[in-house]
Amino acid sequence: MSPRPSLASRLAAAAGAPSPVPAPAAPQEARAPDVDKTPSPVAKARRGKTMIAGYFSQEMARAIKMLAVERGVTVQALIGEGLDAVLRQHQRHPFGER
């Protein structure tokens, strides 16, 4: 199986320029992993967390975003408040996560 073309060669082809000559690939076992050793701040904030998502109307999304801006909080904080309210309504312990 041949490797996928690089973004640089694809952009060059789209622009009509000759694609750059790729460097010879190292053997698979000698190649370093493509993993960044330093975690980004976003990854650290998400560590141990799971995304909960849903699909809503554009009007709902707009209203939530506007409320978040008006209150100076994130949409995630508003969603956390809402989920805490649902948990309280059903006699469950809220987590207070934001």
Secondary structure, DSSP 4 states (H G I P E B T S, - for coil): -PPPPPHHHHHHHHHTSPPPPPPPPPPTTTSPPS--SSPPHHHHHHTT---------HHHHHHHHHHHHHHT--HHHHHHHHHHHHHHHTT-------
